[in-house]
Each structure stands twice: as C-alpha cells, then as structure tokens.
C-alpha cells in the first residue's frame, strides 16, 4: 500500500538515508544539513582517518561502522541498520544535492516504481571524467540491450528496505550497484530514472571511482566480476 505523504506532499516521513563514507569529513556538514526534514542520515564509516564519524555525529547523523572495506559492504551495512520502509542511498562527498531525493522517493512511495535511480547530469566540464563516463555508458548500453531501461549506474537511488535486502546482492565492492540493477530487473521490478545534478565534490574529498583512472579500472574489474557471476537479465 502506498505510504502517506506529509502536508506538502514532498516525501513520506520518515525516510532513512544511507551515506557510505570514507574520508568525507570536509563534505559531511554540507550534505547532512541539506537533507530535507524527515530524512534521517545513517553515515556508514568504512575506515575513515579524517574524523568523519565524529563530524557526522556532531551533525545529527547515526553512525554505523563497517570494518570490511568496499562500497557494497558499506551500503549493505546501512540497509541492515535502517529502520524505515523506504531507504535512500546517497554519496557523502557532496556531488549530489540531497534536496533532489524527494522526487525519487515519490516514485517509489506512490507505487510508480520499485526502484528509482538518479541519472547524472554534470553541471560543469570535468565533473564526470571521460574514462568514468565511458565505462558507465558501456555497461548501461549492455543492460539496455537486455531490456533494463537505464542510462546510468548512479549511486543515488531509492527502494524499499526489505525488498532491497531480499534481492540477495552479494558484491561488497564497486560492483554492488550493477548487481543490484541486474537482480532487480530479473525480479521484474519497475525501474525509473530521473535526472539529478552532478556537481564537483567538496574540496578535500576525492572520488574512489571516477577520481582517477586507477579507480575506474577497479570499478571496471568489479563490474566484470558481477557480469561473470550474475549475468544480465534475459
């Protein structure tokens, strides 16, 4: 049954927001204070050395510690810790605008989608380096040929907590978003994509994937492993 909206129809209340975090102390204050009312941050610290957990706690976030390194490990820990029916996943580096979450949440809350994801729209040249953009485009094209109607593997998304956990995503590294999409499509989920702004991350932070060719190659390796073990929906 669709969730009930608050008085301004902006979002169901409350909604937990999982923020995987590795050395994001410089970005966290901006990200956490920009969350809409009723959006409860769960910062999953993945071994930061810059005081990120303390910064998150000072700004009202619930802090979960995940000692196993990896984007997927942090997201899974956050989902396990979440308590609300709907859960958002959002990067903690300031590259996404938290005020755009309600539009994605509304798609799932009203039953228009089972999984809503953001399609990155860079606000300036160089925000999304060519090597990262090319890798994403290649994988997304492969998915579309198999009927998955997406053009990005964006790390901003919204779904129902129990359903997300029930998909049984096993990747604990950068391949997590790809495996999630493949399993969701195979399960017959309705996937919806909305454009979201993609901005330069906060000064003092660095992308673990698109920030370097090495990071993109690591993500490509993880994507290839997922495609070998899980395949694509037919």
KETI-749014 format. One record per residue: x, z, y of N, C-alpha, C in turn. Coordinates in steps of 0.02 Angstrom, whole numbers, padded with zeros to 5 digits, always signed. Example, Ala and Ser with C-alpha at 12.3 -4.5 7.8 and 13.67 -1.06 7.14 Angstrom:
% KETI-749014
+00660+00390-00284+00615+00390-00225+00660+00390-00165/+00642+00354-00112+00684+00357-00053+00645+00394+00002/
% end
This chain:
% KETI-749014
+00043+00000-00059+00000+00000+00000+00044+00000+00062/+00030-00042+00111+00071-00045+00172+00075+00023+00206/+00132+00038+00235+00141+00100+00271+00102+00098+00336/+00086+00157+00362+00052+00162+00426+00104+00160+00482/+00086+00125+00536+00131+00119+00593+00116+00174+00643/+00165+00187+00687+00154+00236+00739+00113+00204+00796/+00104+00241+00850+00058+00219+00902+00077+00154+00936/+00141+00137+00937+00160+00075+00970+00175+00019+00921/+00159+00031+00857+00167-00020+00805+00239-00045+00799/+00287-00005+00820+00356-00028+00818+00386-00020+00749/+00369+00034+00713+00400+00045+00648+00365+00101+00611/+00368+00100+00544+00345+00157+00507+00390+00216+00523/+00364+00277+00520+00403+00336+00535+00399+00384+00477/+00454+00411+00453+00523+00396+00471+00553+00341+00426/+00612+00318+00445+00649+00268+00407+00722+00289+00404/+00750+00296+00344+00821+00312+00339+00863+00249+00348/+00920+00258+00382+00966+00202+00395+01034+00220+00364/+01054+00182+00315+01118+00193+00281+01173+00155+00319/+01224+00190+00340+01280+00160+00376+01345+00171+00338/+01367+00122+00297+01433+00128+00264+01487+00134+00318/+01533+00180+00308+01581+00195+00362+01651+00205+00335/+01698+00169+00365+01770+00179+00352+01807+00170+00417/+01825+00225+00448+01862+00225+00511+01822+00190+00567/+01763+00216+00580+01720+00187+00632+01706+00237+00688/+01751+00285+00699+01737+00337+00749+01725+00309+00818/+01758+00254+00835+01750+00225+00902+01682+00194+00912/+01650+00172+00858+01586+00138+00864+01526+00183+00853/+01534+00236+00815+01477+00276+00794+01435+00304+00851/+01464+00330+00905+01421+00357+00958+01372+00305+00985/+01395+00245+00997+01351+00192+01023+01298+00173+00972/+01318+00164+00909+01271+00144+00858+01218+00197+00847/+01239+00259+00841+01191+00312+00824+01143+00327+00881/+01167+00324+00942+01122+00337+00998+01074+00279+01012/+01090+00220+00985+01046+00162+00995+00991+00156+00944/+00993+00197+00891+00941+00193+00840+00873+00210+00870/+00820+00173+00853+00753+00188+00879+00729+00256+00855/+00682+00286+00889+00654+00350+00868+00626+00345+00797/+00640+00396+00757+00615+00397+00688+00661+00365+00638/+00713+00332+00661+00763+00301+00617+00819+00352+00606/+00825+00378+00545+00868+00434+00530+00934+00410+00499/+00989+00420+00533+01053+00393+00508+01082+00434+00452/+01105+00398+00400+01144+00427+00346+01212+00391+00347/+01262+00424+00373+01329+00394+00376+01366+00411+00312/+01383+00359+00274+01418+00368+00210+01492+00357+00223/+01529+00411+00226+01600+00405+00240+01638+00386+00176/+01679+00334+00181+01713+00306+00124+01788+00318+00126/+01806+00375+00154+01877+00393+00157+01909+00384+00225/+01871+00393+00278+01898+00384+00346+01952+00434+00362/+02000+00412+00404+02053+00456+00427+02053+00465+00502/+02000+00441+00534+01997+00444+00607+01945+00493+00634/+01920+00537+00590+01871+00586+00612+01800+00560+00613/+01786+00504+00580+01719+00476+00581+01665+00525+00558/+01676+00563+00504+01623+00610+00483+01605+00661+00537/+01655+00686+00571+01642+00736+00623+01604+00704+00682/+01624+00644+00700+01589+00608+00755+01517+00596+00735/+01505+00574+00674+01438+00561+00651+01395+00624+00653/+01422+00678+00629+01384+00741+00628+01367+00764+00699/+01414+00757+00745+01401+00777+00815+01345+00737+00846/+01335+00676+00822+01283+00633+00850+01220+00633+00807/+01212+00685+00766+01149+00696+00732+01140+00661+00665/+01193+00630+00639+01187+00595+00575+01195+00642+00517/+01162+00627+00463+01177+00660+00399+01237+00625+00370/+01287+00662+00348+01349+00633+00323+01353+00643+00248/+01364+00587+00213+01374+00587+00141+01445+00562+00128/+01480+00595+00084+01549+00574+00068+01550+00538+00001/+01576+00477+00002+01584+00437-00059+01658+00424-00070/+01689+00459-00118+01762+00452-00128+01782+00386-00160/+01737+00353-00196+01754+00289-00227+01753+00235-00173/+01810+00204-00161+01814+00154-00108+01774+00091-00126/+01743+00063-00074+01708+00000-00084+01642+00000-00046/+01626-00058-00016+01564-00065+00021+01504-00049-00023/+01502-00078-00082+01446-00066-00127+01440+00007-00147/+01496+00039-00158+01494+00110-00176+01463+00152-00120/+01481+00136-00058+01454+00172-00001+01379+00159+00007/+01358+00097+00000+01287+00081+00007+01246+00115-00048/+01271+00113-00109+01235+00144-00164+01228+00219-00153/+01281+00251-00130+01278+00323-00117+01227+00339-00063/+01223+00295-00012+01174+00305+00041+01103+00297+00016/+01091+00247-00026+01024+00237-00054+01004+00297-00097/+01051+00322-00136+01037+00379-00178+01020+00440-00137/+01051+00447-00079+01039+00505-00036+00978+00498+00008/+00954+00437+00018+00897+00425+00063+00834+00458+00034/+00787+00472+00079+00726+00507+00059+00663+00469+00079/+00668+00419+00122+00609+00384+00145+00593+00324+00100/+00531+00301+00103+00511+00244+00062+00549+00181+00081/+00552+00167+00146+00590+00109+00170+00659+00132+00193/+00709+00091+00177+00778+00107+00195+00810+00045+00226/+00846+00056+00280+00886+00003+00312+00959+00013+00294/+00996-00042+00292+01069-00040+00286+01097-00076+00346/+01144-00044+00380+01171-00069+00443+01245-00054+00447/+01285-00103+00467+01356-00089+00478+01365-00038+00533/+01418+00001+00528+01430+00055+00576+01479+00036+00630/+01499-00027+00634+01553-00046+00680+01529-00071+00748/+01463-00070+00759+01436-00091+00824+01424-00165+00830/+01432-00203+00776+01422-00276+00781+01349-00296+00780/+01306-00251+00757+01234-00264+00756+01198-00216+00803/+01142-00239+00830+01103-00199+00877+01049-00161+00838/+01053-00094+00835+01003-00056+00797+00932-00065+00821/+00922-00086+00884+00854-00095+00909+00820-00155+00878/+00857-00196+00840+00826-00253+00806+00800-00234+00737/+00813-00173+00715+00791-00153+00648+00714-00153+00641/+00676-00131+00691+00603-00129+00681+00571-00195+00661/+00597-00250+00686+00568-00315+00667+00577-00329+00593/+00635-00309+00566+00647-00317+00494+00605-00268+00454/+00601-00207+00478+00561-00156+00444+00488-00177+00441/+00463-00206+00494+00392-00226+00495+00375-00276+00441/+00422-00321+00425+00409-00371+00373+00396-00338+00305/+00435-00286+00291+00427-00252+00227+00368-00203+00229/+00361-00168+00284+00308-00118+00289+00239-00148+00285/+00231-00208+00311+00165-00240+00311+00153-00281+00248/+00202-00285+00203+00194-00323+00143+00210-00397+00149/+00238-00418+00206+00256-00488+00215+00319-00507+00177/+00360-00457+00158+00421-00470+00122+00438-00409+00079/+00475-00422+00026+00501-00367-00014+00571-00347+00008/+00607-00396+00036+00674-00383+00064+00682-00424+00127/+00698-00391+00181+00709-00426+00245+00783-00420+00263/+00813-00475+00281+00884-00476+00298+00894-00511+00364/+00949-00493+00397+00966-00524+00461+01011-00584+00451/+00998-00637+00490+01042-00695+00492+01082-00691+00556/+01147-00686+00549+01191-00675+00607+01190-00733+00656/+01180-00716+00720+01185-00764+00775+01239-00739+00823/+01300-00764+00818+01354-00739+00861+01339-00748+00935/+01357-00697+00974+01343-00700+01046+01401-00731+01084/+01459-00740+01051+01517-00768+01085+01562-00801+01033/+01603-00848+01057+01651-00882+01013+01700-00831+00986/+01717-00838+00922+01767-00795+00892+01739-00731+00861/+01675-00717+00872+01646-00657+00843+01644-00662+00767/+01628-00722+00743+01625-00734+00671+01677-00786+00654/+01737-00766+00633+01792-00813+00621+01773-00869+00572/+01805-00926+00581+01788-00985+00542+01793-00973+00467/+01845-00935+00446+01856-00926+00374+01799-00885+00343/+01775-00834+00380+01720-00794+00355+01655-00833+00356/+01644-00871+00409+01582-00911+00415+01580-00964+00360/+01637-00996+00347+01638-01049+00296+01624-01020+00227/+01653-00963+00211+01641-00932+00146+01569-00913+00136/+01539-00885+00189+01469-00865+00185+01424-00927+00177/+01438-00980+00215+01398-01041+00211+01400-01071+00141/+01459-01070+00110+01466-01098+00043+01424-01061-00008/+01428-00994-00006+01390-00954-00054+01315-00960-00041/+01296-00959+00023+01225-00964+00040+01197-01032+00018/+01236-01085+00025+01214-01151+00003+01202-01152-00073/+01246-01119-00110+01237-01114-00182+01172-01079-00199/+01157-01025-00164+01095-00989-00176+01034-01031-00159/+01037-01067-00104+00980-01108-00084+00965-01162-00135/+01017-01190-00166+01005-01241-00217+00967-01213-00276/+00969-01147-00283+00933-01114-00337+00868-01082-00312/+00848-01100-00251+00784-01077-00226+00784-01012-00188/+00843-00985-00171+00846-00924-00131+00848-00944-00058/+00795-00930-00019+00788-00960+00048+00825-00923+00103/+00891-00917+00096+00931-00881+00145+00991-00922+00166/+01014-00909+00228+01073-00943+00254+01129-00895+00272/+01121-00832+00255+01172-00782+00270+01171-00729+00215/+01226-00692+00210+01230-00634+00165+01239-00572+00207/+01198-00567+00258+01208-00518+00311+01206-00446+00286/+01249-00404+00314+01248-00333+00295+01197-00292+00332/+01146-00323+00362+01091-00287+00392+01028-00308+00353/+00994-00259+00322+00937-00276+00279+00892-00215+00271/+00830-00229+00248+00780-00177+00239+00743-00189+00174/+00733-00135+00136+00693-00140+00075+00665-00072+00057/+00628-00070+00003+00600-00007-00022+00651+00027-00067/+00664+00090-00054+00718+00126-00087+00713+00123-00163/+00657+00142-00191+00651+00144-00264+00660+00075-00295/+00633+00025-00262+00640-00043-00289+00712-00067-00285/+00747-00050-00231+00817-00070-00225+00859-00038-00279/+00848+00026-00292+00886+00060-00344+00869+00032-00413/+00806+00014-00423+00784-00011-00488+00813-00080-00505/+00837-00116-00454+00868-00181-00468+00931-00175-00511/+00962-00117-00508+01021-00105-00550+01083-00142-00528/+01093-00148-00463+01154-00180-00437+01215-00139-00458/+01264-00172-00488+01322-00137-00515+01385-00146-00474/+01389-00198-00434+01451-00210-00395+01459-00153-00344/+01519-00128-00339+01533-00074-00292+01583-00096-00238/+01594-00160-00233+01641-00186-00183+01604-00233-00136/+01638-00285-00112+01608-00331-00064+01555-00376-00095/+01552-00379-00161+01503-00422-00194+01433-00392-00196/+01426-00331-00172+01361-00296-00176+01304-00336-00144/+01311-00361-00082+01254-00398-00052+01235-00460-00092/+01284-00495-00119+01269-00556-00158+01232-00538-00221/+01256-00488-00257+01222-00468-00319+01150-00444-00304/+01142-00408-00249+01076-00385-00229+01028-00444-00219/+01051-00495-00183+01008-00553-00171+00992-00590-00235/+01041-00598-00279+01030-00633-00342+00979-00596-00384/+00988-00531-00390+00942-00492-00432+00872-00489-00401/+00868-00485-00335+00803-00483-00302+00766-00549-00313/+00801-00605-00306+00770-00670-00316+00748-00679-00388/+00789-00657-00435+00772-00663-00506+00711-00621-00524/+00701-00566-00486+00644-00522-00498+00581-00547-00463/+00587-00603-00427+00529-00631-00394+00513-00601-00327/+00560-00567-00297+00549-00537-00232+00540-00590-00179/+00498-00574-00130+00490-00617-00071+00545-00598-00022/+00589-00646-00007+00645-00634+00038+00631-00667+00105/+00641-00629+00159+00631-00656+00226+00693-00644+00268/+00709-00692+00310+00769-00689+00351+00749-00696+00424/+00774-00651+00466+00764-00654+00538+00831-00659+00573/+00833-00695+00628+00894-00699+00668+00907-00631+00700/+00971-00610+00698+00992-00549+00732+01056-00565+00770/+01066-00531+00826+01126-00543+00865+01187-00513+00830/+01242-00548+00835+01305-00527+00803+01357-00524+00858/+01378-00464+00875+01421-00453+00933+01491-00431+00913/+01538-00433+00959+01604-00406+00944+01598-00332+00926/+01631-00312+00873+01629-00242+00853+01663-00199+00905/+01650-00135+00903+01677-00089+00953+01753-00090+00953/+01783-00082+01011+01856-00078+01017+01881-00020+00974/+01935-00032+00939+01963+00020+00897+01938+00017+00825/+01893-00031+00810+01871-00041+00741+01890-00111+00719/+01891-00121+00653+01910-00187+00626+01867-00202+00565/+01843-00263+00561+01804-00283+00504+01846-00282+00441/+01817-00256+00387+01853-00254+00324+01849-00321+00288/+01806-00365+00311+01798-00431+00280+01820-00486+00328/+01780-00498+00380+01793-00555+00424+01850-00544+00473/+01876-00483+00477+01929-00469+00525+01996-00499+00508/+02003-00524+00446+02066-00554+00427+02053-00603+00370/+02100-00651+00362+02095-00697+00306+02100-00658+00241/+02143-00607+00239+02150-00567+00178+02084-00535+00159/+02048-00508+00208+01984-00476+00194+01934-00526+00168/+01933-00586+00197+01887-00638+00174+01904-00659+00103/+01968-00664+00087+01988-00681+00019+01967-00628-00031/+01972-00565-00011+01949-00511-00055+01874-00516-00067/+01836-00531-00014+01764-00539-00022+01749-00599-00067/+01786-00653-00059+01775-00712-00100+01789-00696-00173/+01840-00658-00185+01855-00636-00254+01797-00597-00283/+01770-00551-00244+01714-00510-00268+01652-00552-00279/+01639-00601-00233+01582-00646-00242+01589-00685-00307/+01649-00711-00320+01660-00750-00380+01648-00708-00443/+01668-00644-00441+01657-00600-00498+01583-00590-00510/+01544-00583-00456+01472-00575-00463+01441-00638-00494/+01461-00695-00469+01433-00758-00495+01450-00767-00569/+01509-00744-00590+01528-00749-00661+01486-00703-00704/+01474-00643-00680+01441-00593-00722+01365-00593-00716/+01340-00609-00657+01267-00607-00647+01237-00677-00645/+01275-00725-00620+01249-00793-00613+01203-00799-00555/+01168-00855-00551+01119-00866-00497+01051-00875-00529/+00997-00858-00494+00930-00865-00522+00913-00939-00536/+00877-00950-00589+00857-01018-00608+00783-01029-00595/
% end
